[in-house]
Amino acid sequence: MSYPDSETPIRYLHTNAVIWTADTDHPTATSMLVHDGAITAIDPEPEHLTGDEQIVDHGGAFLMPGFGDVHNHHLLAGRASLVELQLDGNADLDAVLDSIAAWSEHLDEDAWVVGGGWGSHLLDAVSSLDALHRLDHASGGRAVMLRDDSCHNRWVSTRTMSLAGLGADTEDPDGGRIARDATSSRPVGVLIEAALIPVERAYAATHADTTDLDAASCAHAIETLHSFGVTHFQDAAASLPMMQALASLDRRGELRAWVVTSAQINDKIFGTSPIGMPLLDAAGQYRTEHHRPSFVKIFLDGVPTSRTALLLEPYLPDGGENDDWFGQSTMTQTELTEWLLEVARRGLGAKVHCTGDGSVRMVLDATAVLRERGHTDTVIQIAHGEYIADDDLPRMATLDIVADLSPPLWFPGVILEAICRCIPRDRARRMCPNRTLLDLGVVMAGGSDWPVMPSPNPWIGIQGLVTRADPSGAHPGTLWPEQALTLEEALRIYTIGVAQATGLAAVTGSLAEGKSADFTVLNRNPFAVASTELVTITSRQTWFAGRQVFSDRH
């Protein structure tokens, strides 16, 4: 990858292309005029041209708006790529331990083994003292903190628990659970939801100043996003250091994407500080041209795989005390409504994590109050929202709620199979009613949830939306195929849909006069590719604000 220097001409005529614009007024074109980073004409007439344009002949290639990503954790992803152990979510326990041992042997004795991606299907397997002993051995007795594929749970070593002050007498926190040995009550190294916060803070205490690493991680992540054609995105859970890093990059002219951040109101899984009102009060000073701290993030529930999503019907019995368990929310209905009203008063939007139909209903009820009080323009996103009660689907549209979609939650995979161990399969498979939502008129925006999902490649989600089958082919069958979308619908969800959901539609998301010249050039025309091969499409070039920021010929 390389970036243009300051000598790069600022007036381009992009020609000889098959252009899909995502603009209903001018859906296709063959050429585009760009001046000073903005689109000045689609299919320009001769009078638009001055003769001093640099001609960029695309040789008949397919050109489309840069993709958006409504839900990622780009700083975490960049840092994971630069300095952390990355695990295979499909691997069995032996393979995971082998990876930990290979990684650990090159570390100093006092170094932490940090990373993640182990699969939810291993939750039972790692929840034992035997697994803890094996982890301690594989890591050479080091401190270990490994995130699962939901990022809501941690697997940690004996040394880590000692450093974090966790022992047999430590009580479970509100909103979390320490997995314990049934005989001795000793913690076995698995921390569910809020129980992981002391470990994250113990690890953070080993890094007094992360400013340089944060900026490098953000920049590295954005380069990776460029390689997949992504030019605008929303980070789903922003910390103060992240906002500082993004503002610093932009003030140096080095932030080459539109970035919307979501200040954390509460925290179940990251351990960052400050959160809530102090973070909201500070966020505005880090607003720049390309960094927009325009949202908040609320964790309203957990995830079905750890039985912490709030459901309207109970989970399967687990043989314990909670055989009539519905999950739980992090807030009361009144608290959620008050937070959304505060967000609206500040002119911000809200991204609310909801994986259960019970938490979705809470958001709908709170938003109804918001709308009744005149806050009709406040953007409320339901993040994930894989389970929505049938009666609530029309309310998503009437209350103008945005659906934040994250793969692979609409095609078969390890996460679905893990959910089926907690929820009856017939209920579990009625996941992500995307066709119904779109037909009702709900604004839908595509996201990756990277690095919770291992890749930010938008084609994974696009192919999944169209086929409702696993794009990798590793997991057979389809998931509720009646909810499939067309290719054009899926492309709009990953372009203008993201821009609409994040408040960026005036500047990006489609190719139209006056908008930023943000686009990607593909190796194949997606409309000429079988739906089962969409995931093989790659970006040959990516341009942001009229300047080329990625080429596959570097």
C-alpha positions in Angstrom: 0.0 0.0 0.0 1.2 3.5 -0.7 -0.3 6.9 -0.4 0.1 9.8 -2.9 2.4 12.7 -2.0 1.4 16.3 -2.1 2.4 16.6 -5.8 -0.6 14.4 -6.8 -2.8 16.3 -9.3 -6.1 17.3 -7.7 -8.3 17.1 -10.9 -9.1 13.7 -12.3 -11.4 12.4 -15.1 -12.1 8.7 -14.2 -13.3 7.1 -17.5 -13.9 3.8 -19.2 -15.5 2.3 -16.1 -18.7 0.5 -15.3 -19.9 2.8 -12.5 -22.6 1.8 -10.1 -23.4 4.9 -8.0 -25.9 3.8 -5.3 -27.7 7.1 -6.3 -31.2 6.4 -7.5 -31.2 9.7 -9.6 -28.2 8.5 -11.7 -27.7 4.8 -10.9 -25.1 4.0 -13.6 -22.4 5.9 -15.5 -19.1 5.4 -17.4 -17.1 8.4 -16.3 -16.7 10.7 -13.3 -15.0 14.1 -12.8 -13.3 14.8 -9.5 -11.8 18.1 -8.5 -10.1 18.9 -5.1 -11.4 15.7 -3.6 -15.1 16.1 -4.5 -17.2 14.8 -7.4 -18.1 17.6 -9.7 -19.9 15.6 -12.4 -21.1 12.1 -13.2 -20.9 11.4 -16.9 -19.6 14.9 -17.4 -20.6 16.9 -20.5 -17.8 18.5 -22.6 -18.4 21.9 -21.0 -17.5 20.4 -17.7 -13.9 19.7 -18.9 -11.1 22.2 -19.0 -8.5 20.0 -20.6 -6.1 19.9 -17.7 -7.6 16.8 -16.1 -5.5 13.8 -15.4 -7.2 10.9 -17.2 -7.6 7.7 -15.2 -8.6 4.9 -17.6 -10.1 2.0 -15.7 -10.1 -0.4 -18.6 -13.8 -1.3 -18.3 -13.5 -2.2 -14.6 -16.4 -2.0 -12.2 -16.3 1.1 -10.0 -18.6 1.7 -7.0 -18.9 3.8 -3.9 -16.5 3.0 -1.1 -18.0 0.5 1.3 -19.2 1.5 4.8 -18.9 -0.5 7.9 -21.5 0.4 10.6 -20.0 -1.7 13.3 -16.3 -2.4 13.9 -13.7 -2.0 16.6 -10.9 -0.7 14.5 -8.4 0.2 17.1 -8.7 -3.2 18.7 -8.4 -4.8 15.3 -5.3 -2.8 14.4 -3.7 -3.5 17.7 -4.5 -7.2 17.5 -2.9 -7.3 14.0 0.2 -5.5 15.2 1.0 -7.1 18.6 -1.5 -9.8 19.6 -2.1 -13.5 19.2 -4.9 -14.2 16.8 -6.8 -17.5 17.2 -8.9 -19.5 14.8 -12.5 -19.5 15.9 -13.2 -22.9 14.4 -10.2 -24.6 16.1 -10.6 -27.2 18.8 -9.1 -26.9 22.3 -5.9 -28.8 21.5 -5.2 -26.5 18.5 -5.9 -23.4 20.5 -3.4 -24.5 23.2 -0.8 -25.3 20.5 -1.1 -21.8 19.2 -0.8 -20.3 22.7 2.4 -22.4 23.3 4.0 -21.4 20.0 3.3 -17.7 20.7 4.4 -17.8 24.3 7.8 -19.4 23.7 9.1 -16.2 22.1 7.9 -13.8 24.9 9.7 -12.5 28.0 8.8 -14.1 31.3 6.8 -11.1 32.5 5.0 -10.5 29.2 1.2 -11.0 28.9 -0.3 -13.4 26.3 -3.1 -11.3 24.9 -5.3 -11.9 21.9 -8.5 -13.7 21.0 -10.9 -15.3 18.7 -11.4 -18.7 20.4 -14.8 -20.1 19.5 -17.9 -20.0 21.6 -18.3 -23.7 21.1 -15.3 -24.1 23.5 -16.9 -22.4 26.4 -17.7 -25.6 28.3 -14.3 -27.2 27.4 -12.3 -24.3 28.8 -14.5 -24.0 32.0 -12.6 -26.5 34.1 -9.5 -26.7 36.3 -7.9 -29.2 33.9 -8.2 -26.6 31.1 -6.8 -24.0 33.4 -3.8 -26.2 34.2 -3.3 -26.8 30.4 -3.5 -23.0 29.8 -0.9 -22.3 32.5 1.4 -24.9 31.0 1.0 -23.7 27.4 1.7 -20.1 28.4 4.7 -21.0 30.5 3.0 -19.6 33.6 2.5 -16.1 32.1 -0.4 -13.8 32.5 -3.0 -14.7 29.8 -6.1 -12.8 28.6 -7.8 -14.3 25.6 -11.2 -13.0 24.2 -13.8 -15.4 22.8 -15.4 -14.9 19.4 -18.1 -12.7 20.9 -15.6 -10.5 22.8 -17.9 -10.7 25.8 -16.0 -13.4 27.7 -12.3 -14.0 28.6 -10.2 -17.1 29.2 -7.4 -16.2 31.6 -4.5 -18.0 33.4 -3.8 -18.5 37.1 -1.3 -15.7 37.1 -3.7 -13.3 35.5 -6.3 -13.9 38.2 -3.7 -13.3 40.9 -2.7 -10.0 39.3 -6.4 -9.0 39.0 -7.2 -10.0 42.6 -9.6 -12.8 41.6 -9.9 -15.8 43.9 -12.3 -18.3 45.5 -13.7 -15.6 47.8 -14.3 -13.0 45.0 -18.1 -12.5 44.5 -19.6 -12.3 41.0 -20.1 -8.7 39.9 -23.4 -7.3 38.7 -23.8 -8.3 35.1 -21.0 -10.9 35.2 -20.0 -14.3 36.4 -16.8 -16.1 37.4 -16.9 -19.7 36.3 -15.9 -22.0 39.2 -15.0 -25.5 39.9 -18.1 -27.3 41.3 -16.2 -29.0 44.1 -13.8 -26.4 45.4 -15.4 -23.1 44.1 -12.0 -22.1 42.7 -12.2 -19.9 39.6 -11.3 -21.9 36.5 -10.2 -19.0 34.4 -13.4 -18.2 32.4 -14.8 -14.8 33.1 -18.3 -13.9 31.7 -19.2 -10.3 30.8 -18.6 -7.8 33.6 -16.4 -10.3 35.5 -13.6 -9.6 33.0 -13.3 -5.9 33.8 -10.6 -6.3 36.6 -8.5 -8.3 34.2 -8.7 -5.7 31.4 -7.7 -3.0 33.9 -4.8 -5.1 35.3 -3.5 -5.4 31.7 -4.1 -1.7 31.0 -2.0 -0.9 34.1 1.0 -2.4 32.4 0.9 0.2 29.6 1.2 3.7 31.1 1.1 5.5 27.8 -0.6 4.0 24.7 -0.8 7.1 22.6 1.7 6.1 19.9 0.4 2.5 19.8 -3.3 3.7 19.6 -2.5 6.0 16.6 -0.5 3.3 14.9 -3.3 0.8 15.5 -6.0 3.1 14.1 -3.9 3.9 11.0 -3.0 0.2 10.4 -6.7 -0.8 10.7 -7.7 1.9 8.3 -5.1 0.7 5.8 -6.6 -2.8 6.1 -10.1 -1.4 5.6 -8.9 0.3 2.5 -7.7 -3.0 1.1 -11.3 -4.2 1.2 -12.7 -1.0 -0.3 -14.0 0.5 3.0 -13.8 4.3 3.2 -16.3 5.2 6.0 -17.1 3.4 9.2 -18.5 3.6 12.7 -16.4 2.4 15.6 -18.9 0.7 17.9 -17.4 1.4 21.3 -15.0 4.3 21.5 -12.7 5.2 24.4 -11.1 8.6 25.1 -7.6 7.4 23.9 -9.2 6.3 20.6 -10.8 9.7 20.0 -7.5 11.4 20.8 -5.7 9.2 18.4 -8.2 9.8 15.6 -8.2 13.6 16.1 -4.4 13.7 16.1 -4.2 11.7 12.9 -6.7 14.0 11.2 -5.0 17.2 12.4 -1.8 15.9 10.8 -3.7 15.1 7.5 -3.3 11.4 8.0 -6.9 10.2 8.7 -8.0 8.9 5.3 -11.5 7.7 6.1 -14.7 9.1 7.5 -14.8 7.8 11.1 -17.8 8.1 13.4 -17.2 7.0 17.0 -19.6 5.9 19.7 -18.7 7.0 23.2 -19.3 4.2 25.8 -22.1 4.9 28.2 -21.6 1.7 30.1 -19.0 -1.1 29.8 -19.4 -4.9 30.0 -16.3 -6.0 28.2 -13.6 -3.4 27.6 -12.5 -2.0 31.0 -11.9 1.5 29.7 -12.2 4.8 31.6 -13.8 7.3 31.5 -17.2 6.2 30.4 -20.7 7.7 30.6 -21.2 11.4 31.2 -17.5 12.3 31.6 -16.7 10.8 28.3 -19.6 12.5 26.6 -18.5 15.8 28.0 -14.9 15.3 26.7 -15.8 13.9 23.2 -16.7 17.1 21.5 -13.1 18.6 21.7 -11.9 15.7 19.4 -14.3 16.4 16.6 -12.5 17.1 13.3 -13.4 17.1 9.6 -13.1 13.3 9.3 -13.6 12.2 12.9 -17.1 12.6 14.2 -17.9 11.6 17.8 -21.6 11.7 17.0 -22.9 8.6 18.8 -23.0 6.9 22.1 -22.8 3.1 22.7 -25.1 1.4 25.2 -24.7 -2.2 26.1 -28.2 -3.3 27.0 -27.6 -7.0 27.2 -25.0 -9.6 26.5 -25.0 -12.5 24.1 -27.1 -15.7 23.8 -24.1 -18.0 23.9 -23.4 -17.0 27.6 -27.1 -16.8 28.4 -26.9 -13.1 29.0 -29.0 -11.8 26.1 -32.5 -10.7 27.3 -35.2 -12.9 25.8 -39.0 -12.8 25.8 -39.1 -16.6 26.2 -36.8 -18.6 28.4 -33.5 -20.3 27.6 -33.1 -24.0 27.6 -32.7 -25.5 31.1 -29.0 -25.7 32.0 -29.4 -28.1 34.9 -28.8 -25.4 37.5 -30.9 -22.9 39.5 -31.9 -20.9 36.4 -34.1 -23.4 34.6 -36.6 -20.5 33.9 -34.0 -18.0 32.8 -34.7 -15.1 30.4 -31.4 -13.3 30.6 -30.9 -9.8 31.8 -30.6 -6.2 30.9 -27.9 -3.8 32.1 -30.5 -1.0 32.8 -34.0 -0.6 33.8 -36.5 0.7 31.2 -36.5 4.1 33.0 -32.7 4.3 32.9 -32.6 3.5 29.2 -35.2 6.0 28.4 -33.4 8.7 30.4 -30.1 8.0 28.6 -31.8 8.2 25.2 -33.4 11.5 26.1 -30.0 12.8 27.3 -28.4 11.7 24.0 -31.2 13.5 22.0 -30.7 16.7 24.0 -27.1 16.7 23.1 -27.8 16.2 19.4 -26.2 12.8 19.3 -27.3 9.3 18.1 -27.3 6.0 20.0 -26.0 2.6 19.1 -27.6 0.1 21.5 -26.3 -3.5 21.7 -29.3 -5.8 21.7 -29.0 -9.5 20.9 -32.2 -10.7 22.5 -35.8 -9.9 21.5 -36.4 -8.7 25.1 -33.8 -6.0 24.9 -35.0 -4.9 21.4 -38.4 -4.4 22.9 -36.9 -2.2 25.6 -35.3 0.0 22.9 -38.5 0.3 21.0 -40.4 1.3 24.1 -37.8 3.9 25.0 -37.6 5.3 21.5 -41.4 5.6 21.5 -41.1 8.0 24.4 -38.3 9.9 22.5 -40.5 10.3 19.4 -43.5 11.4 21.5 -41.4 14.2 23.0 -40.4 15.6 19.6 -37.0 14.0 19.1 -37.9 12.8 15.6 -34.4 13.1 14.1 -32.4 11.3 16.8 -30.8 8.3 15.2 -31.3 5.1 17.2 -29.4 2.0 16.0 -30.1 -1.5 17.2 -26.8 -3.2 17.0 -27.0 -6.9 16.0 -30.7 -7.4 16.8 -30.6 -10.9 15.5 -33.8 -11.7 17.4 -36.9 -9.5 17.1 -40.4 -10.5 18.1 -42.8 -10.6 15.2 -45.0 -8.0 16.8 -42.1 -5.6 17.0 -40.9 -5.8 13.4 -43.4 -3.1 12.2 -42.4 -0.9 15.2 -38.8 -0.9 13.9 -40.1 1.0 10.9 -42.7 3.3 12.5 -40.2 4.4 15.1 -37.5 5.0 12.5 -35.0 2.6 14.1 -31.9 1.7 12.2 -30.9 -2.0 12.0 -27.1 -2.4 12.4 -26.3 -5.8 10.8 -23.3 -7.9 11.6 -22.3 -11.2 9.9 -22.2 -14.1 10.3 -25.4 -13.8 12.2 -27.6 -14.5 9.1 -25.9 -17.7 7.9 -24.9 -21.0 9.5 -21.7 -21.0 11.6 -20.1 -21.8 15.0 -22.0 -18.9 16.6 -25.4 -20.3 15.5 -24.5 -23.8 16.7 -23.4 -22.4 20.1 -26.7 -20.5 20.4 -28.7 -23.7 19.6 -27.2 -25.2 22.8 -28.9 -22.3 24.8 -32.1 -21.7 22.8 -34.4 -24.3 21.2 -33.2 -24.7 17.6 -36.5 -23.8 16.0 -36.3 -20.4 17.8 -32.6 -20.0 17.3 -32.9 -20.4 13.6 -35.4 -17.5 13.2 -32.5 -15.1 13.2 -32.0 -11.8 11.4 -35.3 -11.1 9.6 -33.6 -9.0 7.0 -36.1 -9.3 4.2 -39.0 -8.4 6.4 -37.2 -5.4 7.8 -36.2 -4.1 4.4 -39.7 -4.6 3.0 -41.1 -2.6 6.0 -38.8 0.3 5.1 -36.3 0.0 7.9 -32.9 1.7 7.2 -30.4 -1.2 7.2 -26.6 -0.8 7.5 -24.0 -3.5 7.1 -21.1 -4.0 9.5 -18.3 -6.5 10.2 -17.9 -6.4 14.0 -14.2 -6.8 13.2 -12.2 -8.1 15.0 -14.9 -10.0 16.8 -15.3 -11.4 13.3 -11.9 -12.1 11.9 -12.2 -10.1 8.7 -13.7 -6.7 7.7 -14.3 -7.9 4.2 -17.8 -6.6 3.2 -18.3 -9.3 0.6 -18.7 -11.9 3.4 -21.7 -10.0 4.7 -23.0 -9.2 1.2 -22.9 -12.9 0.0 -24.5 -14.0 3.3 -27.4 -11.5 2.9 -28.0 -12.8 -0.6 -27.6 -16.6 -0.1 -28.2 -17.0 3.7 -25.5 -19.6 3.4 -22.0 -19.7 4.8 -19.7 -18.0 2.2 -16.7 -20.1 3.3 -18.6 -23.3 2.7 -17.5 -24.7 6.0 -21.0 -24.9 7.5 -23.7 -26.5 5.2 -27.2 -25.4 4.7 -29.0 -22.1 4.8 -30.5 -20.1 7.7 -34.1 -18.9 7.2 -33.6 -18.5 3.4 -36.9 -16.7 3.0 -35.1 -13.6 4.5 -32.6 -13.4 1.6 -32.0 -10.1 -0.2 -31.0 -9.2 -3.8 -27.5 -8.2 -4.6 -28.4 -4.6 -5.3 -30.2 -4.4 -1.9 -27.2 -5.8 -0.2 -24.8 -3.4 -1.9 -26.9 -0.5 -0.9 -26.9 -1.7 2.7 -23.1 -1.7 2.7 -22.8 1.8 1.0 -25.5 4.4 1.3 -27.2 2.5 4.1 -24.1 2.9 6.3 -23.9 6.6 5.4 -27.5 7.1 6.3 -27.2 5.3 9.6 -24.1 7.2 10.7 -25.1 10.7 9.6 -22.6 10.8 6.7 -25.1 10.6 3.8 -24.5 14.2 2.8 -20.8 13.6 2.2 -20.3 9.9 1.2 -22.0 6.6 0.6 -23.0 7.2 -3.0 -21.3 8.7 -6.1 -23.1 12.0 -6.7 -22.2 15.6 -7.5 -20.8 17.4 -4.5 -20.0 14.3 -2.4 -16.5 13.2 -1.4 -14.8 11.1 -4.2 -14.7 7.9 -2.1 -14.8 4.8 -4.3 -13.4 1.4 -4.9 -12.5 -0.4 -8.2 -13.2 -4.1 -8.3 -11.5 -7.0 -10.0 -14.9 -8.3 -11.2 -18.4 -7.0 -11.9 -20.6 -8.3 -9.0 -23.7 -8.4 -11.2 -21.9 -10.8 -13.5 -20.8 -13.2 -10.8 -22.7 -16.1 -9.3 -24.1 -15.3 -5.9 -22.0 -18.1 -4.4 -18.8 -16.4 -5.7 -19.3 -12.9 -4.5 -16.9 -13.4 -1.6 -14.1 -13.9 -4.2 -14.4 -10.3 -5.4 -11.5 -8.0 -4.4 -10.7 -4.3 -4.5 -8.0 -3.4 -7.0 -8.0 0.2 -6.0 -9.5 2.4 -3.3 -9.8 6.2 -3.4 -10.7 8.5 -0.6 -11.4 12.2 -1.1 -10.2 11.9 -4.6 -6.8 10.4 -3.8 -5.8 6.8 -4.2 -5.2 5.2 -0.8 -4.9 1.5 -1.9 -3.7 -0.4 -4.9 -3.3 -4.2 -5.2 -0.2 -3.5 -7.3 2.2 -2.2 -4.6 
